[in-house]
Amino acid sequence: MPDPLQSMLHKGIRDSINEFDLDEARSSLKIALKHKPTAETYYLASMVAETAKEKKKYLEKALDLDPFNEEAFAEYEFIKAS
């Protein structure tokens, strides 16, 4: 069963990313990463990573937790091909 707090944080983070409010997304991610992070948490962190190295690290963590996470897998394959 999904954690209600994580679900709420993930929705807020996605909303912030969609509104290009990366500072807000990063602020919420600091909380989410401390509270039972999931593959989705790490995928979202990769979306606002400040460096390619950091982005790759977050995607690898997402895929370690859930090798079938389609968003993380597609993004990881994209950056590997770049």
Wavefront OBJ file of the C-alpha trace (Angstrom):
o trace
v 0.000 0.000 0.000
v 1.469 3.372 -0.996
v 2.493 5.693 1.796
v -0.043 8.576 1.911
v 2.617 11.174 2.762
v 4.862 10.043 -0.108
v 1.895 10.089 -2.508
v 1.032 13.636 -1.462
v 4.666 14.751 -1.746
v 5.063 13.123 -5.174
v 1.969 14.891 -6.489
v 3.228 18.243 -5.193
v 6.685 17.635 -6.650
v 5.248 16.721 -10.068
v 3.037 19.821 -9.955
v 6.052 21.996 -9.103
v 8.093 20.472 -11.928
v 5.227 20.993 -14.389
v 5.022 24.633 -13.277
v 8.831 24.985 -13.654
v 9.143 25.763 -9.929
v 12.304 23.725 -9.464
v 13.205 25.331 -6.134
v 9.885 24.179 -4.666
v 10.320 20.721 -6.188
v 13.808 20.410 -4.679
v 12.561 21.594 -1.303
v 9.793 18.976 -1.276
v 12.233 16.321 -2.472
v 14.460 16.919 0.540
v 11.530 15.812 2.692
v 10.528 12.939 0.401
v 14.073 11.557 0.280
v 14.140 11.389 4.082
v 10.743 9.656 4.361
v 10.830 6.150 2.877
v 12.028 7.106 -0.620
v 10.683 5.020 -3.473
v 11.718 4.551 -7.084
v 9.355 7.391 -7.979
v 11.016 9.648 -5.406
v 14.420 9.052 -6.983
v 13.011 9.446 -10.492
v 11.525 12.819 -9.537
v 14.850 13.812 -7.968
v 16.535 13.003 -11.274
v 14.173 15.406 -13.030
v 15.485 18.349 -11.006
v 19.102 17.211 -10.625
v 21.607 19.974 -11.158
v 24.272 17.852 -12.851
v 24.300 14.909 -15.253
v 26.206 12.862 -12.663
v 23.573 13.550 -10.014
v 20.768 12.741 -12.488
v 22.373 9.400 -13.350
v 22.841 8.557 -9.658
v 19.159 9.174 -8.907
v 18.029 7.154 -11.920
v 20.244 4.252 -10.881
v 18.731 4.337 -7.380
v 15.231 4.390 -8.880
v 16.024 1.380 -11.035
v 17.664 -0.461 -8.132
v 14.373 -0.156 -6.235
v 12.155 -0.871 -9.226
v 13.858 -2.244 -12.354
v 10.516 -2.016 -14.187
v 9.952 1.700 -13.583
v 9.256 2.788 -17.143
v 9.914 6.503 -16.643
v 13.265 5.942 -14.953
v 14.298 3.279 -17.457
v 13.473 5.460 -20.473
v 15.313 8.456 -19.028
v 18.318 6.314 -18.045
v 18.538 4.846 -21.538
v 18.281 8.345 -23.020
v 21.162 9.736 -20.951
v 23.296 6.663 -21.633
v 22.843 7.219 -25.366
v 23.789 10.925 -25.099
l 1 2 3 4 5 6 7 8 9 10 11 12 13 14 15 16 17 18 19 20 21 22 23 24 25 26 27 28 29 30 31 32 33 34 35 36 37 38 39 40 41 42 43 44 45 46 47 48 49 50 51 52 53 54 55 56 57 58 59 60 61 62 63 64 65 66 67 68 69 70 71 72 73 74 75 76 77 78 79 80 81 82
